[in-house]
Amino acid sequence: MGPATYENHYAPPNMKKFGYDAPEGVEIRGRYDGEFAVILTKDALQFVADLQREFRNRIKYAMECRKEAKRRYSEGALPGFDPATRYIREGGWTCAPVPPAVADRKVEITGPVERKMIINALNSGAKVFMADFEDALSPSWENLMRGQVNLKDAVDGTITFHDKVRNRVYKLNNQTAKLFVRPRGWHLPEAHILIDGEPATGCLVDFGLYFYHNYAAFRRIQGAGFGPFFYLPKMENSREAKIWNCVFEKAEKMAGIERGSIRATVLIETLPAVFQMNEILYELRDHSVGLNCGRWDYIFSYVKTFQDHPDRLLPDRVQVGMTQHFMKSYSDLLIWTCHRRGVHAMGGMAAQIPIRDDPEANNEALELVRKDKLREVRAGHDGTWAAHPGLIPACMEVFSNNMGNTQNQIQSMKREDASTTTEEDLLQRPRGSRSLEGLRLNTRVGIQYLAAWLTGTGSVPLYNLMEDAATAEISRVQNWQWLKYGVELDGDGLGVQVNNDLFGKVVEEEMARIEREVGKEKFKRGMYKEACKIFARQCTAPTLDDFLTLNAYENIVIHHPMGSSSRL
């Protein structure tokens, strides 16, 4: 039975004439909308405020610790295994057993919390749909709040979408994928909700509103007594995982549900986190359902971590695949660690999207996906990610054919050979060359992604790949590093050196190419020029910004001072 301070059922919000009815100390600066008011109820906002007040100082301290680690790396230190937590790495502990509802995760589809996307993804035939408030979503007020409305309808099973252009109504099938939700990372604020005069922490807003409104229905309909289920992004160490564990415990207590009901998979997508995988699982051991290889962000993090190490420059990003020794070592160590602790080791993203007008190119792309998935399943991964429903049959076939009737490989693929993985293995310099075409591609993709993000789209099809913030981040940090060190482009025989003049010329030429490709009208309507300014500024800045999206966020914040009726 839930405590008296919160209502565990839906009730019409007690509305004032001019805005949301917010509790003491909470101010809503986002646009008022009757649909959003069903999410932004007084009790739900009180729960978010309670989370914010309890954890804000710990979150601030964790962000300071990130800065301190960055300073150490900039002074020449390398990330590595922490001697102080050796006892955790060597201990014989395991995580809580995997809930039966999510034992089989062979293929997971990911995408933003948009209405049509949610229906298509849940109907896609994948085992899991990860609904994303993070890298695949532009975090405008409209997108975030509409996303919460959409997820509530999805959990209830009532979600529908009428596509007026196709005159088609979309609704859920009888059998759907299991729903996981990815909130934003610790570093992102929610500027439209102020708590005690400060912007709320984005992930506590995403988690708090979703959990408050959906835990009861989710556990009944989807989780077979467990849940809700989450993906947790961008963590750098176990300190940050411990905060999430405490958030989960507080939420479970509020709801009056058993400890260990909430389950989460952590994305290992920062270089420091690869040395803390055991420790992260240990902190979340009652709430964990594994780790995932977030490989695009991992590459971004490698560059960011070594931004002041000119001896660790990456080759063109298309050459940094899972066969590079440092990437293979990361994947192998993740599998061994997860299976030793009794949880899923999830593989990486297949970002390809079907090429409808070129069957030959489409077959080649699918063949690349099959090879990548075959490598993952043979390595011992329990499942993989796909960006598009069209890839699911190919991915499912590879995993099913190689896993037989088993739901996962936790018991059958222990990967003891990976137990000897060293710090040197995980940090080995990537091999390859750098080219002018690599610089051009980075620039073209970075600008187009950012232009879409500024206009409200966070998941963008570009050159037959589904791009999200991670690929834009790799593009940006690689350009920045090449400019900083004046690298020689040796990959195409030109031997030119990267400098501001060359970069300026590349930006100009790529903007002209973008205009040709998208057409004059779309180019004029889109925010390509604004995106170009932000991207070029970040690539040439004396100091590397930690996150592209954090820097660009102010461009999508729209304050409506009358959005709230809080009493501050």
C-alpha positions as CSV (number, residue, x, y, z in Angstrom):
1,M,0.0,0.0,0.0
2,G,1.4,3.4,-1.0
3,P,2.0,6.1,1.6
4,A,-0.6,8.8,2.1
5,T,1.5,11.7,0.8
6,Y,1.0,10.7,-2.9
7,E,-2.1,9.6,-4.9
8,N,-1.5,6.4,-6.7
9,H,-4.3,6.9,-9.2
10,Y,-5.2,9.3,-11.9
11,A,-7.2,12.3,-11.0
12,P,-8.1,15.5,-12.9
13,P,-5.6,18.1,-12.0
14,N,-6.8,20.9,-9.8
15,M,-6.4,23.7,-12.4
16,K,-6.1,27.4,-11.9
17,K,-7.3,29.5,-14.8
18,F,-3.9,30.4,-16.1
19,G,-1.6,27.4,-15.7
20,Y,-0.4,24.2,-14.0
21,D,-1.1,23.7,-10.3
22,A,2.4,23.3,-9.0
23,P,3.4,22.5,-5.4
24,E,5.4,24.8,-3.2
25,G,8.8,25.9,-4.6
26,V,8.1,24.5,-8.1
27,E,7.7,26.8,-11.1
28,I,6.7,25.6,-14.6
29,R,8.1,27.8,-17.4
30,G,6.9,25.7,-20.3
31,R,3.8,26.4,-22.4
32,Y,0.5,25.4,-20.8
33,D,-1.4,22.6,-22.5
34,G,-4.3,20.6,-21.2
35,E,-2.8,17.3,-22.2
36,F,0.5,18.2,-20.5
37,A,-1.5,19.1,-17.3
38,V,-2.6,15.5,-17.0
39,I,1.2,14.7,-16.6
40,L,2.2,17.7,-14.6
41,T,-0.2,17.1,-11.7
42,K,0.6,18.5,-8.3
43,D,1.4,15.1,-6.8
44,A,3.7,14.1,-9.8
45,L,5.5,17.4,-9.5
46,Q,5.9,16.9,-5.8
47,F,7.5,13.6,-6.4
48,V,10.0,15.2,-8.9
49,A,10.7,18.0,-6.4
50,D,11.3,15.5,-3.6
51,L,13.8,13.6,-5.9
52,Q,15.5,16.9,-6.8
53,R,15.8,18.1,-3.2
54,E,17.2,14.8,-2.0
55,F,19.7,14.2,-4.7
56,R,20.8,17.6,-6.2
57,N,23.9,18.0,-4.0
58,R,25.1,14.5,-4.8
59,I,24.5,15.1,-8.5
60,K,26.4,18.4,-8.3
61,Y,29.3,16.7,-6.5
62,A,29.3,13.9,-9.1
63,M,29.6,16.6,-11.9
64,E,32.5,18.2,-10.0
65,C,34.2,14.8,-9.8
66,R,33.9,14.5,-13.6
67,K,35.6,17.9,-14.0
68,E,38.4,16.8,-11.6
69,A,38.9,13.6,-13.6
70,K,39.0,15.6,-16.8
71,R,41.7,17.8,-15.3
72,R,43.8,14.8,-14.4
73,Y,43.5,13.3,-17.9
74,S,44.5,16.7,-19.4
75,E,47.6,16.7,-17.2
76,G,48.6,13.3,-18.7
77,A,46.9,10.7,-16.4
78,L,45.2,7.8,-18.0
79,P,41.9,6.2,-16.8
80,G,42.3,2.8,-15.2
81,F,41.0,0.2,-12.7
82,D,40.7,1.7,-9.2
83,P,42.9,-0.2,-6.7
84,A,40.4,0.9,-3.9
85,T,37.6,-1.2,-5.4
86,R,39.6,-4.3,-6.3
87,Y,37.6,-6.3,-3.7
88,I,34.4,-5.6,-5.7
89,R,36.0,-6.7,-8.9
90,E,37.4,-9.9,-7.3
91,G,34.3,-10.7,-5.2
92,G,32.0,-13.6,-6.0
93,W,28.7,-11.6,-5.8
94,T,26.0,-11.7,-8.4
95,C,23.1,-9.3,-9.3
96,A,19.5,-10.1,-8.6
97,P,18.0,-12.7,-11.0
98,V,16.8,-11.3,-14.3
99,P,12.9,-10.9,-14.3
100,P,11.3,-13.5,-16.6
101,A,9.5,-10.7,-18.6
102,V,12.9,-9.6,-20.0
103,A,14.9,-12.8,-20.0
104,D,14.9,-12.7,-23.9
105,R,16.3,-9.5,-25.3
106,K,17.7,-10.8,-28.6
107,V,16.8,-7.7,-30.6
108,E,16.0,-4.3,-29.2
109,I,14.8,-1.3,-31.3
110,T,15.4,2.3,-30.2
111,G,13.9,5.6,-31.0
112,P,12.5,8.8,-29.7
113,V,9.3,9.1,-27.6
114,E,7.2,10.2,-30.6
115,R,3.7,8.8,-31.0
116,K,3.9,7.0,-34.3
117,M,7.5,5.8,-33.5
118,I,6.3,4.3,-30.2
119,I,3.5,2.3,-31.9
120,N,5.7,1.1,-34.8
121,A,8.5,0.1,-32.4
122,L,6.3,-1.8,-30.0
123,N,4.7,-3.6,-33.0
124,S,8.1,-4.2,-34.7
125,G,8.7,-7.8,-33.7
126,A,11.7,-6.7,-31.5
127,K,11.8,-8.1,-28.0
128,V,12.4,-4.6,-26.4
129,F,11.7,-1.0,-27.4
130,M,13.9,1.6,-25.8
131,A,11.9,4.8,-25.8
132,D,14.4,7.7,-25.7
133,F,14.3,11.0,-23.9
134,E,18.1,11.3,-24.5
135,D,20.2,11.2,-27.7
136,A,17.4,10.5,-30.1
137,L,15.2,13.3,-28.9
138,S,15.6,17.1,-29.2
139,P,14.7,18.1,-25.6
140,S,12.2,20.9,-26.4
141,W,9.3,21.3,-23.9
142,E,6.8,20.1,-26.5
143,N,8.8,16.9,-27.3
144,L,9.4,16.0,-23.6
145,M,5.9,16.6,-22.4
146,R,4.2,15.0,-25.5
147,G,6.6,12.1,-25.0
148,Q,5.3,11.6,-21.4
149,V,1.7,11.7,-22.7
150,N,2.6,9.2,-25.4
151,L,4.3,6.8,-23.0
152,K,1.4,6.9,-20.5
153,D,-1.0,5.9,-23.4
154,A,1.5,3.2,-24.5
155,V,1.7,1.7,-21.1
156,D,-2.1,1.8,-20.7
157,G,-2.4,0.1,-24.1
158,T,-4.6,2.9,-25.5
159,I,-2.2,4.6,-27.8
160,T,-3.3,5.3,-31.4
161,F,-2.1,7.6,-34.1
162,H,-4.0,8.9,-37.1
163,D,-1.7,9.6,-40.1
164,K,-3.8,12.1,-42.1
165,V,-1.4,12.0,-45.1
166,R,-1.8,8.2,-45.5
167,N,-5.3,8.2,-44.0
168,R,-4.2,5.3,-41.7
169,V,-4.8,4.7,-38.0
170,Y,-1.9,3.1,-36.1
171,K,-2.6,1.1,-32.9
172,L,-0.9,-1.6,-30.9
173,N,-0.9,-5.3,-31.8
174,N,-1.8,-7.9,-29.2
175,Q,1.8,-8.8,-28.7
176,T,4.3,-6.0,-28.3
177,A,7.9,-5.4,-27.3
178,K,8.8,-4.8,-23.7
179,L,9.2,-1.1,-23.0
180,F,12.4,0.4,-21.5
181,V,12.7,4.2,-21.1
182,R,16.0,6.1,-21.3
183,P,16.0,9.4,-19.4
184,R,18.6,12.1,-20.1
185,G,22.1,12.0,-18.6
186,W,23.0,13.6,-15.2
187,H,24.5,16.6,-16.9
188,L,21.4,18.0,-18.7
189,P,19.2,20.5,-17.0
190,E,15.4,21.0,-17.5
191,A,15.2,24.7,-17.9
192,H,11.4,24.8,-18.2
193,I,10.9,23.5,-14.6
194,L,12.5,25.4,-11.7
195,I,12.7,23.8,-8.3
196,D,13.6,26.2,-5.5
197,G,14.7,28.7,-8.2
198,E,17.1,26.3,-10.0
199,P,16.5,24.3,-13.2
200,A,15.5,20.7,-12.4
201,T,17.8,17.9,-13.3
202,G,16.6,16.6,-16.7
203,C,16.8,12.9,-15.9
204,L,14.9,13.3,-12.6
205,V,12.1,15.0,-14.5
206,D,12.0,12.3,-17.2
207,F,12.2,9.4,-14.7
208,G,10.0,11.0,-12.0
209,L,7.0,11.9,-14.2
210,Y,7.2,8.6,-16.1
211,F,7.5,6.4,-13.0
212,Y,4.8,8.3,-11.0
213,H,2.2,7.9,-13.7
214,N,3.0,4.4,-15.0
215,Y,4.5,2.1,-12.4
216,A,1.3,0.4,-11.4
217,A,-0.1,-0.2,-15.0
218,F,3.4,-1.2,-16.2
219,R,3.9,-3.9,-13.5
220,R,0.5,-5.3,-14.2
221,I,0.5,-5.2,-18.0
222,Q,4.1,-5.4,-19.1
223,G,6.5,-6.4,-16.3
224,A,4.7,-9.4,-14.8
225,G,5.1,-7.9,-11.3
226,F,8.4,-6.2,-12.1
227,G,9.3,-2.8,-13.5
228,P,9.3,-0.2,-14.8
229,F,12.5,-0.9,-16.9
230,F,15.1,1.8,-17.8
231,Y,18.3,2.4,-19.8
232,L,20.8,4.7,-18.0
233,P,23.1,6.8,-20.2
234,K,26.4,8.7,-20.0
235,M,27.7,7.5,-16.6
236,E,31.4,7.7,-15.9
237,N,31.7,5.7,-12.6
238,S,30.0,3.8,-9.8
239,R,29.4,6.9,-7.8
240,E,26.8,8.0,-10.4
241,A,25.3,4.5,-10.5
242,K,24.9,4.7,-6.7
243,I,22.8,7.9,-7.0
244,W,20.5,6.1,-9.5
245,N,20.2,3.1,-7.1
246,C,19.1,5.5,-4.3
247,V,16.6,7.2,-6.7
248,F,15.1,3.8,-7.5
249,E,14.9,2.9,-3.8
250,K,13.1,6.2,-3.0
251,A,10.7,5.6,-5.9
252,E,9.9,2.1,-4.8
253,K,9.3,3.3,-1.3
254,M,7.0,6.1,-2.5
255,A,5.0,3.6,-4.6
256,G,4.9,0.9,-1.9
257,I,6.4,-1.7,-4.2
258,E,9.1,-4.3,-3.5
259,R,12.7,-3.3,-3.5
260,G,14.3,-4.5,-6.8
261,S,11.1,-4.0,-8.8
262,I,12.7,-1.3,-11.0
263,R,15.3,-2.7,-13.3
264,A,17.9,-0.9,-15.5
265,T,20.5,-1.5,-18.1
266,V,23.5,0.8,-18.0
267,L,25.1,2.0,-21.2
268,I,28.8,1.7,-21.0
269,E,29.5,4.6,-23.4
270,T,32.2,6.5,-21.7
271,L,35.9,5.5,-21.5
272,P,36.2,5.9,-17.7
273,A,33.1,3.7,-17.2
274,V,34.7,0.7,-18.9
275,F,37.1,0.4,-15.9
276,Q,34.1,0.5,-13.5
277,M,31.8,-2.0,-15.0
278,N,31.9,-4.4,-11.9
279,E,31.5,-1.4,-9.6
280,I,28.5,0.0,-11.5
281,L,26.8,-3.4,-11.5
282,Y,27.6,-3.8,-7.8
283,E,25.9,-0.5,-6.9
284,L,22.9,-1.4,-8.9
285,R,22.9,-5.2,-8.0
286,D,19.3,-5.2,-6.8
287,H,18.1,-3.2,-9.8
288,S,20.4,-4.3,-12.7
289,V,19.5,-6.1,-15.9
290,G,22.9,-5.7,-17.5
291,L,25.2,-3.4,-19.5
292,N,25.1,-2.3,-23.1
293,C,27.9,-1.4,-25.5
294,G,27.1,2.2,-26.4
295,R,29.8,2.2,-29.1
296,W,29.3,5.6,-30.8
297,D,29.3,7.5,-27.6
298,Y,32.2,5.4,-26.4
299,I,34.3,6.6,-29.4
300,F,33.2,10.2,-28.7
301,S,34.3,9.7,-25.0
302,Y,37.7,8.3,-26.1
303,V,38.4,11.5,-28.1
304,K,37.1,13.7,-25.2
305,T,39.1,11.9,-22.6
306,F,42.3,12.2,-24.6
307,Q,41.6,15.7,-26.0
308,D,45.0,16.9,-24.7
309,H,46.9,13.8,-25.8
310,P,48.3,14.4,-29.4
311,D,49.6,10.9,-29.5
312,R,46.0,9.4,-29.4
313,L,44.3,11.0,-32.4
314,L,41.6,8.9,-34.0
315,P,41.6,7.9,-37.7
316,D,38.5,8.7,-39.8
317,R,35.5,7.7,-37.8
318,V,34.3,5.2,-40.4
319,Q,37.5,3.2,-39.6
320,V,36.8,3.0,-35.9
321,G,34.8,-0.2,-35.8
322,M,34.5,-3.1,-33.3
323,T,37.5,-4.9,-34.8
324,Q,39.8,-2.2,-33.5
325,H,41.7,-3.8,-30.6
326,F,40.5,-1.2,-28.0
327,M,36.9,-1.6,-29.1
328,K,37.0,-5.4,-29.2
329,S,38.6,-5.5,-25.7
330,Y,35.8,-3.3,-24.4
331,S,33.1,-5.6,-25.8
332,D,34.8,-8.8,-24.6
333,L,35.3,-7.4,-21.1
334,L,31.7,-6.3,-20.9
335,I,30.4,-9.8,-21.8
336,W,32.6,-11.5,-19.3
337,T,31.7,-9.0,-16.5
338,C,27.9,-9.2,-17.1
339,H,27.8,-13.0,-17.4
340,R,29.9,-13.5,-14.3
341,R,27.4,-11.3,-12.4
342,G,24.3,-13.0,-13.9
343,V,23.0,-10.2,-16.2
344,H,22.6,-9.4,-19.9
345,A,25.5,-8.2,-22.0
346,M,23.9,-6.2,-24.8
347,G,25.5,-5.5,-28.2
348,G,25.7,-2.2,-30.1
349,M,23.6,-0.3,-32.6
350,A,23.0,-1.3,-36.2
351,A,22.3,2.2,-37.6
352,Q,21.6,1.3,-41.2
353,I,18.2,2.1,-42.6
354,P,16.6,0.4,-45.6
355,I,17.6,1.8,-49.0
356,R,14.3,1.5,-50.9
357,D,15.4,2.8,-54.2
358,D,18.5,0.7,-54.6
359,P,18.1,-3.0,-54.0
360,E,21.7,-3.8,-54.5
361,A,22.9,-1.2,-52.0
362,N,20.2,-2.3,-49.6
363,N,21.5,-6.0,-49.8
364,E,25.0,-4.8,-49.2
365,A,24.0,-2.8,-46.2
366,L,22.0,-5.8,-44.8
367,E,25.0,-8.0,-45.3
368,L,27.1,-5.6,-43.2
369,V,24.4,-5.7,-40.5
370,R,24.4,-9.5,-40.5
371,K,28.2,-9.7,-40.2
372,D,28.2,-7.3,-37.3
373,K,25.4,-9.2,-35.5
374,L,27.1,-12.5,-36.2
375,R,30.3,-11.2,-34.6
376,E,28.2,-10.0,-31.5
377,V,26.3,-13.3,-31.0
378,R,29.5,-15.4,-31.4
379,A,31.3,-13.2,-28.9
380,G,28.6,-13.9,-26.4
381,H,26.2,-10.9,-26.5
382,D,22.7,-11.7,-25.4
383,G,21.1,-9.3,-27.7
384,T,21.6,-6.3,-30.0
385,W,20.2,-2.9,-31.1
386,A,18.6,-1.9,-34.3
387,A,17.6,1.6,-35.4
388,H,14.9,0.7,-37.9
389,P,12.1,-1.9,-37.9
390,G,13.4,-3.1,-41.4
391,L,16.5,-4.5,-39.7
392,I,14.8,-6.6,-37.1
393,P,14.2,-9.8,-39.1
394,A,17.9,-10.0,-40.2
395,C,19.1,-9.3,-36.6
396,M,16.6,-11.8,-35.1
397,E,17.6,-14.5,-37.6
398,V,21.3,-14.2,-36.8
399,F,20.7,-14.3,-33.0
400,S,18.1,-17.1,-33.0
401,N,20.1,-19.3,-35.4
402,N,23.2,-19.0,-33.2
403,M,21.5,-19.2,-29.8
404,G,19.1,-22.1,-30.4
405,N,16.2,-22.2,-28.0
406,T,17.9,-20.3,-25.2
407,Q,16.6,-16.9,-24.1
408,N,20.1,-15.5,-23.5
409,Q,23.8,-16.6,-23.2
410,I,24.4,-15.6,-19.6
411,Q,25.1,-19.2,-18.5
412,S,26.5,-20.6,-21.8
413,M,29.1,-18.0,-22.8
414,K,31.2,-17.1,-19.8
415,R,34.1,-15.7,-21.8
416,E,36.7,-16.4,-19.1
417,D,39.4,-15.6,-21.8
418,A,38.4,-11.9,-21.4
419,S,39.2,-12.0,-17.7
420,T,42.8,-11.1,-18.5
421,T,41.9,-7.9,-20.4
422,T,44.4,-5.2,-19.3
423,E,44.3,-1.4,-19.1
424,E,46.6,-1.4,-22.1
425,D,44.1,-3.5,-24.1
426,L,41.4,-1.0,-23.4
427,L,43.5,2.1,-24.2
428,Q,45.4,0.8,-27.3
429,R,45.8,3.5,-29.9
430,P,43.4,2.9,-32.8
431,R,45.0,2.2,-36.2
432,G,44.1,3.9,-39.4
433,S,44.4,7.1,-41.5
434,R,42.9,10.5,-41.6
435,S,41.5,12.0,-44.8
436,L,40.0,15.2,-46.2
437,E,36.8,13.2,-46.9
438,G,36.7,12.3,-43.2
439,L,36.8,16.0,-42.3
440,R,34.1,16.7,-44.9
441,L,31.8,13.9,-43.7
442,N,32.2,15.0,-40.0
443,T,31.3,18.6,-41.0
444,R,28.4,17.6,-43.2
445,V,26.8,15.2,-40.7
446,G,27.5,17.5,-37.7
447,I,25.8,20.5,-39.3
448,Q,22.8,18.5,-40.7
449,Y,22.2,16.7,-37.4
450,L,22.4,20.0,-35.4
451,A,20.0,21.7,-37.8
452,A,17.4,19.0,-37.3
453,W,18.0,19.0,-33.5
454,L,17.4,22.8,-33.4
455,T,14.1,22.3,-35.2
456,G,12.9,19.6,-32.9
457,T,14.2,16.3,-34.4
458,G,16.8,14.2,-32.5
459,S,16.9,11.1,-34.7
460,V,17.9,12.0,-38.2
461,P,18.3,9.8,-41.3
462,L,21.5,10.9,-43.1
463,Y,23.3,9.0,-45.9
464,N,21.4,5.7,-45.2
465,L,22.2,5.7,-41.5
466,M,20.0,6.8,-38.6
467,E,22.1,9.4,-36.8
468,D,21.6,10.6,-33.2
469,A,23.5,13.0,-31.0
470,A,26.4,10.5,-30.5
471,T,27.5,10.6,-34.2
472,A,27.3,14.4,-34.2
473,E,29.4,14.4,-31.1
474,I,32.1,12.2,-32.7
475,S,32.1,14.6,-35.8
476,R,32.5,17.6,-33.6
477,V,35.2,16.4,-31.2
478,Q,37.3,14.8,-34.0
479,N,37.2,18.0,-36.0
480,W,38.2,20.0,-32.9
481,Q,41.1,17.6,-32.1
482,W,42.4,17.6,-35.7
483,L,42.3,21.4,-35.8
484,K,44.0,21.8,-32.4
485,Y,46.9,19.6,-33.4
486,G,47.1,20.6,-37.1
487,V,47.0,16.9,-38.2
488,E,48.2,15.8,-41.5
489,L,45.5,14.2,-43.7
490,D,47.5,11.2,-44.9
491,G,44.6,8.9,-45.9
492,D,43.9,10.2,-49.4
493,G,47.5,11.0,-50.5
494,L,46.9,14.8,-50.3
495,G,49.1,15.3,-47.2
496,V,47.4,18.7,-46.4
497,Q,47.4,20.0,-42.8
498,V,44.2,20.8,-41.0
499,N,44.0,24.4,-40.0
500,N,41.3,27.1,-39.6
501,D,41.6,28.2,-43.2
502,L,41.1,24.7,-44.6
503,F,38.3,24.1,-42.1
504,G,36.6,27.4,-43.2
505,K,36.8,26.3,-46.8
506,V,35.4,22.8,-46.0
507,V,32.5,24.3,-44.1
508,E,31.6,26.6,-47.0
509,E,31.8,23.8,-49.6
510,E,29.8,21.4,-47.4
511,M,27.1,24.0,-46.8
512,A,26.8,24.4,-50.5
513,R,26.6,20.6,-50.9
514,I,23.9,20.4,-48.2
515,E,21.9,23.0,-50.0
516,R,22.2,21.0,-53.2
517,E,21.2,17.8,-51.5
518,V,18.2,19.0,-49.5
519,G,17.0,21.6,-52.0
520,K,16.9,25.4,-51.8
521,E,13.5,25.6,-50.2
522,K,14.2,23.2,-47.3
523,F,17.6,24.8,-46.8
524,K,16.0,28.2,-46.5
525,R,13.3,26.9,-44.1
526,G,15.7,24.8,-42.0
527,M,18.1,26.1,-39.4
528,Y,21.2,25.1,-41.4
529,K,22.9,28.5,-41.0
530,E,22.4,28.7,-37.3
531,A,23.6,25.0,-37.0
532,C,26.6,25.8,-39.1
533,K,27.5,28.8,-36.8
534,I,27.2,26.7,-33.6
535,F,29.1,23.7,-35.1
536,A,31.9,25.7,-36.5
537,R,32.2,27.7,-33.3
538,Q,32.5,24.5,-31.2
539,C,35.0,22.9,-33.6
540,T,37.3,26.0,-33.4
541,A,36.8,26.8,-29.7
542,P,40.0,27.1,-27.6
543,T,38.5,24.7,-25.1
544,L,36.4,21.7,-26.0
545,D,32.8,21.9,-24.8
546,D,31.8,18.7,-22.9
547,F,28.6,18.2,-24.9
548,L,27.2,19.6,-28.1
549,T,23.6,19.3,-26.8
550,L,24.4,21.1,-23.5
551,N,25.9,24.1,-25.4
552,A,23.1,24.2,-28.0
553,Y,20.2,23.7,-25.4
554,E,19.7,27.4,-24.8
555,N,18.6,27.7,-28.5
556,I,15.5,25.5,-27.9
557,V,14.4,26.7,-24.4
558,I,11.2,28.8,-24.7
559,H,10.0,30.3,-21.4
560,H,6.4,31.0,-20.8
561,P,6.3,32.8,-17.4
562,M,2.6,32.2,-16.9
563,G,2.9,28.4,-17.4
564,S,2.7,27.8,-13.6
565,S,0.6,28.7,-10.6
566,S,3.3,27.8,-8.1
567,R,3.7,29.6,-4.9
568,L,7.4,30.4,-4.6
